[in-house]
Amino acid sequence: MSYLLIDAGNSCLKLAILDEFDCSEFSYNVLDYNNLYDDLYAMVSNCVVSGVVVCNVSNSDVFHIISDVVYNLWRIEPHQIFVQQNKFGLSTRYNNPGLLGADRWVALIAARAEFNKTLCVVDCGTAVTIDVVSEDGMHIGGLITPGLNTARDSLGLKTNNLPFVENTHVDKKPENNNNKPSFLAITTQDAILGGTLYQLSAYIERIVTEIKQEFGENTECIITGGDAEQIQALILHHFHYRETLVLEGLKIVAKDLFDKDSI
């Protein structure tokens, strides 16, 4: 039997077909939302799926489209993730757990399963989220700030003369007086690209420093999300990079839901 894992984020949708729960690695595909029904249908129509797990932080229309595809192909309903207290070794101090993003929660499930200790989990996507979990599995709380593209877009929207820029790496660095590469840009586009990248990296560096001061130097730090690698490169603290952290969390949830041998 196969299972479909779907991570419907703010900017795109990631999906993976899982043939067994104990696989250590799996591949995934990425879809945008422009033609979601047709693209999703075409991608999974040749599969025989007996269970679907969805983490959706996009709008409700996206989940309805996913539900339509799933039902039309396999006559089943997808299971949508919501925060559950005292589940998978986790609880949260959020006053209203239902307002904690499902993607943050599922990422914590995966991180907790891999590192059963005090955790700091950073997700670098449309928004950058930082969450802390204590050694006994309590989600202490977190922070949210705009991600790279969101910050860059805001400059294009809120200023008269600054351009919208594409999320690309700066290919060539100017040289300083010692003929060494400089981080300072010599074009407006590169100044925005570099400035927002350093801003987020410095922000994460400072927050993680304070987290380690409060919760201990042995706090394990995990980073994920589409912009994680370029941000991580500028951070001095050690991070474990996990490309598919949310999908890994969905795999754990799917095993709990569908694998009768695990009961």
C-alpha positions as a Markdown table, in Angstrom:
| # | Residue | x | y | z |
|---|---|---|---|---|
| 1 | Met | 0.0 | 0.0 | 0.0 |
| 2 | Ser | 1.1 | 3.6 | -0.7 |
| 3 | Tyr | 0.4 | 6.8 | 1.2 |
| 4 | Leu | 0.4 | 10.4 | 0.0 |
| 5 | Leu | 2.0 | 13.1 | 2.1 |
| 6 | Ile | 1.2 | 16.7 | 1.2 |
| 7 | Asp | 2.8 | 19.8 | 2.7 |
| 8 | Ala | 0.7 | 22.7 | 1.4 |
| 9 | Gly | 2.7 | 25.8 | 2.3 |
| 10 | Asn | 2.2 | 29.5 | 1.7 |
| 11 | Ser | 4.1 | 29.6 | -1.6 |
| 12 | Cys | 4.0 | 26.1 | -3.0 |
| 13 | Leu | 2.9 | 22.5 | -2.4 |
| 14 | Lys | 5.3 | 19.6 | -1.7 |
| 15 | Leu | 4.1 | 16.0 | -2.0 |
| 16 | Ala | 5.7 | 12.6 | -1.5 |
| 17 | Ile | 4.4 | 9.1 | -2.1 |
| 18 | Leu | 5.4 | 6.7 | 0.7 |
| 19 | Asp | 5.6 | 3.0 | 0.0 |
| 20 | Glu | 6.9 | 2.0 | 3.5 |
| 21 | Phe | 7.0 | 3.8 | 6.8 |
| 22 | Asp | 10.5 | 2.8 | 7.8 |
| 23 | Cys | 12.3 | 4.4 | 4.8 |
| 24 | Ser | 15.1 | 6.7 | 5.8 |
| 25 | Glu | 14.9 | 8.9 | 2.7 |
| 26 | Phe | 12.2 | 9.6 | 0.1 |
| 27 | Ser | 11.9 | 12.0 | -2.9 |
| 28 | Tyr | 9.3 | 14.7 | -3.2 |
| 29 | Asn | 7.8 | 16.9 | -5.9 |
| 30 | Val | 6.9 | 20.6 | -5.8 |
| 31 | Leu | 3.8 | 22.2 | -7.4 |
| 32 | Asp | 2.7 | 25.8 | -7.5 |
| 33 | Tyr | -1.0 | 26.8 | -7.0 |
| 34 | Asn | -1.7 | 28.2 | -10.5 |
| 35 | Asn | -3.3 | 25.0 | -11.9 |
| 36 | Leu | -3.3 | 22.8 | -8.8 |
| 37 | Tyr | -6.2 | 20.4 | -9.6 |
| 38 | Asp | -4.9 | 19.4 | -13.0 |
| 39 | Asp | -1.2 | 19.3 | -11.9 |
| 40 | Leu | -1.9 | 17.3 | -8.8 |
| 41 | Tyr | -4.2 | 14.9 | -10.6 |
| 42 | Ala | -1.7 | 14.3 | -13.3 |
| 43 | Met | 1.1 | 13.7 | -10.8 |
| 44 | Val | -0.6 | 11.1 | -8.7 |
| 45 | Ser | -3.2 | 9.5 | -11.0 |
| 46 | Asn | -1.1 | 6.5 | -11.7 |
| 47 | Cys | -0.6 | 5.7 | -8.0 |
| 48 | Val | -2.8 | 3.5 | -5.8 |
| 49 | Val | -3.0 | 5.3 | -2.5 |
| 50 | Ser | -4.8 | 4.0 | 0.6 |
| 51 | Gly | -4.2 | 7.0 | 2.9 |
| 52 | Val | -3.5 | 10.8 | 2.5 |
| 53 | Val | -2.1 | 13.1 | 5.2 |
| 54 | Val | -2.2 | 16.9 | 4.6 |
| 55 | Cys | -0.5 | 19.8 | 6.4 |
| 56 | Asn | -2.2 | 22.9 | 5.0 |
| 57 | Val | -1.2 | 26.5 | 5.9 |
| 58 | Ser | -2.5 | 27.8 | 2.6 |
| 59 | Asn | -6.2 | 28.8 | 2.2 |
| 60 | Ser | -9.1 | 26.5 | 2.5 |
| 61 | Asp | -9.6 | 26.4 | -1.3 |
| 62 | Val | -6.3 | 24.5 | -1.5 |
| 63 | Phe | -7.5 | 21.8 | 0.9 |
| 64 | His | -10.8 | 21.5 | -1.0 |
| 65 | Ile | -8.9 | 21.0 | -4.3 |
| 66 | Ile | -6.7 | 18.3 | -2.7 |
| 67 | Ser | -9.8 | 16.7 | -1.3 |
| 68 | Asp | -11.5 | 16.6 | -4.7 |
| 69 | Val | -8.5 | 15.0 | -6.3 |
| 70 | Val | -8.1 | 12.4 | -3.6 |
| 71 | Tyr | -11.8 | 11.5 | -3.6 |
| 72 | Asn | -12.1 | 11.4 | -7.4 |
| 73 | Leu | -9.1 | 9.1 | -7.7 |
| 74 | Trp | -9.4 | 6.8 | -4.7 |
| 75 | Arg | -12.8 | 7.5 | -3.0 |
| 76 | Ile | -11.1 | 8.4 | 0.3 |
| 77 | Glu | -10.9 | 11.6 | 2.4 |
| 78 | Pro | -7.6 | 13.2 | 3.3 |
| 79 | His | -6.6 | 13.5 | 6.9 |
| 80 | Gln | -5.8 | 17.2 | 7.7 |
| 81 | Ile | -3.3 | 17.9 | 10.5 |
| 82 | Phe | -4.3 | 20.0 | 13.5 |
| 83 | Val | -2.4 | 20.5 | 16.8 |
| 84 | Gln | -3.1 | 17.8 | 19.4 |
| 85 | Gln | -1.9 | 18.1 | 22.9 |
| 86 | Asn | 0.0 | 15.2 | 24.4 |
| 87 | Lys | 0.5 | 13.6 | 21.1 |
| 88 | Phe | 3.9 | 12.3 | 19.7 |
| 89 | Gly | 5.5 | 13.3 | 22.9 |
| 90 | Leu | 4.6 | 17.0 | 22.5 |
| 91 | Ser | 2.4 | 19.6 | 24.1 |
| 92 | Thr | 2.2 | 23.3 | 23.6 |
| 93 | Arg | 1.9 | 26.3 | 26.0 |
| 94 | Tyr | -0.1 | 28.2 | 23.3 |
| 95 | Asn | -3.3 | 29.6 | 24.9 |
| 96 | Asn | -5.2 | 28.4 | 21.8 |
| 97 | Pro | -3.4 | 25.4 | 20.3 |
| 98 | Gly | -5.6 | 25.6 | 17.2 |
| 99 | Leu | -3.8 | 28.9 | 16.3 |
| 100 | Leu | -0.4 | 27.3 | 16.2 |
| 101 | Gly | 0.5 | 26.7 | 12.5 |
| 102 | Ala | 0.2 | 23.0 | 11.5 |
| 103 | Asp | 3.5 | 23.2 | 9.6 |
| 104 | Arg | 5.3 | 24.4 | 12.7 |
| 105 | Trp | 3.7 | 21.6 | 14.7 |
| 106 | Val | 4.6 | 18.8 | 12.2 |
| 107 | Ala | 8.2 | 20.1 | 11.9 |
| 108 | Leu | 8.4 | 19.8 | 15.7 |
| 109 | Ile | 7.1 | 16.2 | 15.6 |
| 110 | Ala | 9.9 | 15.3 | 13.2 |
| 111 | Ala | 12.6 | 17.1 | 15.2 |
| 112 | Arg | 11.4 | 15.6 | 18.4 |
| 113 | Ala | 11.5 | 12.1 | 16.9 |
| 114 | Glu | 15.1 | 12.6 | 15.8 |
| 115 | Phe | 16.5 | 14.5 | 18.8 |
| 116 | Asn | 14.8 | 13.7 | 22.1 |
| 117 | Lys | 16.2 | 16.8 | 23.9 |
| 118 | Thr | 15.8 | 20.5 | 24.1 |
| 119 | Leu | 15.2 | 21.8 | 20.6 |
| 120 | Cys | 15.3 | 25.0 | 18.5 |
| 121 | Val | 13.6 | 24.5 | 15.2 |
| 122 | Val | 13.9 | 27.2 | 12.5 |
| 123 | Asp | 11.8 | 27.1 | 9.3 |
| 124 | Cys | 12.9 | 29.6 | 6.6 |
| 125 | Gly | 10.0 | 29.9 | 4.2 |
| 126 | Thr | 7.6 | 32.7 | 3.3 |
| 127 | Ala | 7.8 | 33.4 | 7.0 |
| 128 | Val | 10.7 | 32.5 | 9.2 |
| 129 | Thr | 9.5 | 30.7 | 12.4 |
| 130 | Ile | 11.6 | 29.8 | 15.4 |
| 131 | Asp | 10.2 | 27.4 | 18.0 |
| 132 | Val | 11.6 | 26.0 | 21.2 |
| 133 | Val | 10.7 | 22.6 | 22.7 |
| 134 | Ser | 11.9 | 21.6 | 26.2 |
| 135 | Glu | 13.6 | 18.2 | 26.9 |
| 136 | Asp | 10.3 | 16.9 | 28.2 |
| 137 | Gly | 8.4 | 17.8 | 25.0 |
| 138 | Met | 6.8 | 21.1 | 25.9 |
| 139 | His | 6.6 | 23.6 | 23.1 |
| 140 | Ile | 7.6 | 26.7 | 25.1 |
| 141 | Gly | 6.7 | 29.2 | 22.3 |
| 142 | Gly | 8.2 | 30.8 | 19.3 |
| 143 | Leu | 8.7 | 33.8 | 17.0 |
| 144 | Ile | 7.6 | 34.7 | 13.5 |
| 145 | Thr | 9.2 | 37.2 | 11.1 |
| 146 | Pro | 9.0 | 37.8 | 7.3 |
| 147 | Gly | 11.0 | 35.4 | 5.2 |
| 148 | Leu | 13.5 | 36.5 | 2.5 |
| 149 | Asn | 11.0 | 36.9 | -0.4 |
| 150 | Thr | 8.4 | 38.5 | 1.8 |
| 151 | Ala | 11.0 | 41.1 | 3.1 |
| 152 | Arg | 12.2 | 41.8 | -0.4 |
| 153 | Asp | 8.7 | 42.1 | -1.8 |
| 154 | Ser | 7.8 | 44.5 | 1.0 |
| 155 | Leu | 10.5 | 46.9 | -0.2 |
| 156 | Gly | 9.1 | 46.8 | -3.7 |
| 157 | Leu | 5.6 | 47.5 | -2.4 |
| 158 | Lys | 6.3 | 50.1 | 0.2 |
| 159 | Thr | 9.0 | 52.3 | -1.5 |
| 160 | Asn | 8.9 | 54.4 | -4.6 |
| 161 | Asn | 12.3 | 53.7 | -6.1 |
| 162 | Leu | 13.4 | 50.3 | -4.9 |
| 163 | Pro | 12.8 | 47.5 | -7.4 |
| 164 | Phe | 11.2 | 44.1 | -6.9 |
| 165 | Val | 14.0 | 41.5 | -7.0 |
| 166 | Glu | 14.2 | 37.8 | -7.7 |
| 167 | Asn | 15.3 | 35.4 | -5.0 |
| 168 | Thr | 18.8 | 34.7 | -6.5 |
| 169 | His | 22.3 | 34.5 | -5.1 |
| 170 | Val | 24.7 | 37.3 | -5.8 |
| 171 | Asp | 27.0 | 35.9 | -8.4 |
| 172 | Lys | 29.9 | 38.4 | -8.2 |
| 173 | Lys | 31.1 | 40.3 | -5.2 |
| 174 | Pro | 32.9 | 43.6 | -5.5 |
| 175 | Glu | 36.5 | 43.7 | -4.1 |
| 176 | Asn | 37.6 | 45.8 | -1.1 |
| 177 | Asn | 40.8 | 47.7 | -0.8 |
| 178 | Asn | 42.7 | 44.4 | -0.1 |
| 179 | Asn | 41.5 | 42.9 | -3.3 |
| 180 | Lys | 39.3 | 40.4 | -1.3 |
| 181 | Pro | 35.6 | 39.8 | -2.0 |
| 182 | Ser | 33.4 | 42.3 | -0.1 |
| 183 | Phe | 29.9 | 41.6 | 1.2 |
| 184 | Leu | 28.9 | 45.2 | 0.3 |
| 185 | Ala | 26.9 | 45.5 | -2.9 |
| 186 | Ile | 27.5 | 47.9 | -5.8 |
| 187 | Thr | 24.0 | 47.5 | -7.3 |
| 188 | Thr | 20.6 | 48.2 | -5.8 |
| 189 | Gln | 19.3 | 44.8 | -6.5 |
| 190 | Asp | 22.3 | 43.1 | -4.9 |
| 191 | Ala | 22.0 | 45.5 | -2.0 |
| 192 | Ile | 18.5 | 44.3 | -1.4 |
| 193 | Leu | 19.4 | 40.6 | -1.8 |
| 194 | Gly | 22.4 | 40.9 | 0.5 |
| 195 | Gly | 20.8 | 43.2 | 3.1 |
| 196 | Thr | 17.7 | 41.0 | 3.6 |
| 197 | Leu | 19.9 | 37.9 | 3.7 |
| 198 | Tyr | 22.2 | 39.4 | 6.4 |
| 199 | Gln | 19.2 | 40.8 | 8.3 |
| 200 | Leu | 17.6 | 37.4 | 8.7 |
| 201 | Ser | 20.8 | 35.6 | 9.4 |
| 202 | Ala | 21.7 | 38.1 | 12.1 |
| 203 | Tyr | 18.2 | 37.9 | 13.6 |
| 204 | Ile | 18.4 | 34.1 | 13.8 |
| 205 | Glu | 21.9 | 34.3 | 15.2 |
| 206 | Arg | 20.8 | 36.6 | 18.0 |
| 207 | Ile | 17.7 | 34.6 | 18.9 |
| 208 | Val | 19.5 | 31.3 | 19.0 |
| 209 | Thr | 22.2 | 32.9 | 21.2 |
| 210 | Glu | 19.5 | 34.0 | 23.7 |
| 211 | Ile | 17.8 | 30.6 | 23.5 |
| 212 | Lys | 21.0 | 28.8 | 24.4 |
| 213 | Gln | 21.6 | 31.2 | 27.2 |
| 214 | Glu | 18.1 | 30.5 | 28.6 |
| 215 | Phe | 17.8 | 26.8 | 27.9 |
| 216 | Gly | 21.4 | 25.6 | 27.7 |
| 217 | Glu | 24.3 | 25.3 | 25.3 |
| 218 | Asn | 23.3 | 21.7 | 24.5 |
| 219 | Thr | 20.1 | 22.9 | 22.8 |
| 220 | Glu | 19.9 | 21.1 | 19.5 |
| 221 | Cys | 19.2 | 23.4 | 16.5 |
| 222 | Ile | 17.5 | 22.3 | 13.3 |
| 223 | Ile | 16.9 | 24.4 | 10.2 |
| 224 | Thr | 14.6 | 23.7 | 7.3 |
| 225 | Gly | 12.7 | 25.6 | 4.5 |
| 226 | Gly | 13.4 | 26.8 | 1.0 |
| 227 | Asp | 15.9 | 29.5 | 2.1 |
| 228 | Ala | 17.5 | 27.6 | 4.9 |
| 229 | Glu | 20.8 | 26.7 | 3.2 |
| 230 | Gln | 21.7 | 30.2 | 2.2 |
| 231 | Ile | 20.7 | 31.6 | 5.6 |
| 232 | Gln | 22.5 | 28.8 | 7.4 |
| 233 | Ala | 25.8 | 29.6 | 5.6 |
| 234 | Leu | 26.0 | 33.0 | 7.4 |
| 235 | Ile | 25.0 | 31.7 | 10.9 |
| 236 | Leu | 27.8 | 30.8 | 13.4 |
| 237 | His | 25.7 | 28.5 | 15.5 |
| 238 | His | 25.7 | 24.8 | 14.4 |
| 239 | Phe | 22.5 | 23.7 | 12.8 |
| 240 | His | 21.3 | 20.4 | 11.5 |
| 241 | Tyr | 19.8 | 21.0 | 8.0 |
| 242 | Arg | 16.8 | 18.9 | 7.2 |
| 243 | Glu | 15.4 | 19.6 | 3.8 |
| 244 | Thr | 12.1 | 17.6 | 4.3 |
| 245 | Leu | 11.4 | 18.2 | 7.9 |
| 246 | Val | 7.6 | 18.8 | 7.5 |
| 247 | Leu | 7.3 | 15.7 | 5.2 |
| 248 | Glu | 9.2 | 13.7 | 7.8 |
| 249 | Gly | 6.7 | 14.8 | 10.4 |
| 250 | Leu | 3.8 | 13.8 | 8.1 |
| 251 | Lys | 5.4 | 10.4 | 7.7 |
| 252 | Ile | 5.3 | 9.9 | 11.5 |
| 253 | Val | 1.7 | 11.0 | 11.6 |
| 254 | Ala | 0.8 | 8.7 | 8.7 |
| 255 | Lys | 2.4 | 5.7 | 10.4 |
| 256 | Asp | 0.4 | 6.5 | 13.5 |
| 257 | Leu | -2.8 | 6.7 | 11.5 |
| 258 | Phe | -2.4 | 3.9 | 9.0 |
| 259 | Asp | 0.2 | 1.4 | 10.1 |
| 260 | Lys | -1.7 | -1.2 | 12.1 |
| 261 | Asp | 1.6 | -2.9 | 13.1 |
| 262 | Ser | 2.6 | 0.2 | 15.0 |
| 263 | Ile | -0.4 | -0.1 | 17.3 |
